[in-house]
Amino acid sequence: MVLILWRLNYLVQNVKTREYFHQGWWTEEPSLADIFQDAGEAMAACLQHHLAEVELILQFGSETGRIQTMHLHVPDQLLRSLSRSLND
């Protein structure tokens, strides 16, 4: 039996500029992007910084150079709804 461990990271990317979120700012360098350990943490950062037009980038892979990605669009309506419910 072979056990493959994949590390799963979440990044936040602007859908228009393709820049990555980094400590309250945007960067073109994916290596500088903030790395979140789960989707909840990434969504909390989006809400805290009032981000819109973003998607979550899931990065996973078993070794350097063989990283795979999946893009998950985050609808602005969802972010607004979550923000309103947190403020109520």
Kinemage of the C-alpha trace (Angstrom):
@kinemage 1
@onewidth
@group {chain A} dominant
@subgroup {mainchain}
@vectorlist {calphas} color= white
{ca met a 1} P 0.000 0.000 0.000
{ca val a 2} L 1.318 3.414 -0.974
{ca leu a 3} L 0.290 6.394 1.098
{ca ile a 4} L 0.397 9.720 -0.723
{ca leu a 5} L 0.239 12.836 1.412
{ca trp a 6} L -0.881 15.960 -0.351
{ca arg a 7} L -0.566 19.325 1.194
{ca leu a 8} L -3.620 21.477 0.501
{ca asn a 9} L -3.288 25.245 0.567
{ca tyr a 10} L -5.738 28.012 -0.250
{ca leu a 11} L -4.777 31.291 -1.911
{ca val a 12} L -7.001 34.245 -2.828
{ca gln a 13} L -6.755 35.641 -6.349
{ca asn a 14} L -8.422 38.645 -7.980
{ca val a 15} L -10.380 37.376 -10.992
{ca lys a 16} L -9.745 40.502 -13.085
{ca thr a 17} L -6.083 41.272 -12.396
{ca arg a 18} L -5.038 37.663 -11.594
{ca glu a 19} L -3.022 39.079 -8.671
{ca tyr a 20} L -2.747 37.223 -5.363
{ca phe a 21} L -3.724 38.532 -1.945
{ca his a 22} L -0.745 39.261 0.314
{ca gln a 23} L -1.027 40.906 3.747
{ca gly a 24} L -3.760 43.355 2.765
{ca trp a 25} L -2.345 44.087 -0.694
{ca trp a 26} L -2.102 42.389 -4.087
{ca thr a 27} L 0.964 40.850 -5.701
{ca glu a 28} L 1.645 39.300 -9.076
{ca glu a 29} L 3.967 36.759 -7.431
{ca pro a 30} L 2.191 33.561 -6.371
{ca ser a 31} L 5.144 32.709 -4.132
{ca leu a 32} L 4.366 35.822 -2.029
{ca ala a 33} L 0.646 35.099 -1.682
{ca asp a 34} L -0.828 34.494 1.745
{ca ile a 35} L -1.374 30.773 2.235
{ca phe a 36} L -4.478 29.730 4.140
{ca gln a 37} L -4.856 26.280 5.675
{ca asp a 38} L -8.583 25.982 4.974
{ca ala a 39} L -11.383 27.626 3.015
{ca gly a 40} L -12.894 29.181 6.143
{ca glu a 41} L -9.666 31.004 6.933
{ca ala a 42} L -9.425 32.268 3.336
{ca met a 43} L -13.052 33.441 3.351
{ca ala a 44} L -12.516 35.210 6.686
{ca ala a 45} L -9.614 37.153 5.133
{ca cys a 46} L -11.847 38.105 2.190
{ca leu a 47} L -14.494 39.413 4.586
{ca gln a 48} L -12.020 41.173 6.870
{ca his a 49} L -10.454 43.048 3.940
{ca his a 50} L -13.753 43.625 2.076
{ca leu a 51} L -12.502 41.803 -1.013
{ca ala a 52} L -14.680 41.321 -4.085
{ca glu a 53} L -14.244 39.644 -7.453
{ca val a 54} L -12.033 36.908 -6.029
{ca glu a 55} L -11.604 33.191 -6.334
{ca leu a 56} L -9.983 30.656 -4.075
{ca ile a 57} L -7.041 28.819 -5.553
{ca leu a 58} L -6.593 25.348 -4.102
{ca gln a 59} L -3.018 24.158 -4.438
{ca phe a 60} L -2.202 20.538 -3.857
{ca gly a 61} L 0.530 18.117 -4.748
{ca ser a 62} L 3.030 15.732 -3.338
{ca glu a 63} L 6.304 17.355 -4.308
{ca thr a 64} L 7.765 20.673 -5.400
{ca gly a 65} L 7.305 21.303 -9.090
{ca arg a 66} L 4.300 18.996 -9.270
{ca ile a 67} L 1.733 21.271 -7.692
{ca gln a 68} L -1.788 21.143 -9.092
{ca thr a 69} L -4.348 23.919 -8.773
{ca met a 70} L -8.113 24.240 -8.826
{ca his a 71} L -9.893 27.602 -9.101
{ca leu a 72} L -13.110 28.132 -7.108
{ca his a 73} L -15.011 31.311 -7.930
{ca val a 74} L -16.420 33.117 -4.882
{ca pro a 75} L -19.581 34.989 -5.906
{ca asp a 76} L -19.660 38.598 -4.699
{ca gln a 77} L -23.255 38.029 -3.560
{ca leu a 78} L -22.014 35.316 -1.184
{ca leu a 79} L -19.367 37.633 0.277
{ca arg a 80} L -21.945 40.416 0.771
{ca ser a 81} L -24.376 38.004 2.397
{ca leu a 82} L -21.735 36.629 4.772
{ca ser a 83} L -20.596 40.134 5.643
{ca arg a 84} L -24.164 41.229 6.442
{ca ser a 85} L -24.818 38.182 8.601
{ca leu a 86} L -21.616 38.787 10.579
{ca asn a 87} L -22.597 42.404 11.196
{ca asp a 88} L -26.131 41.573 12.375
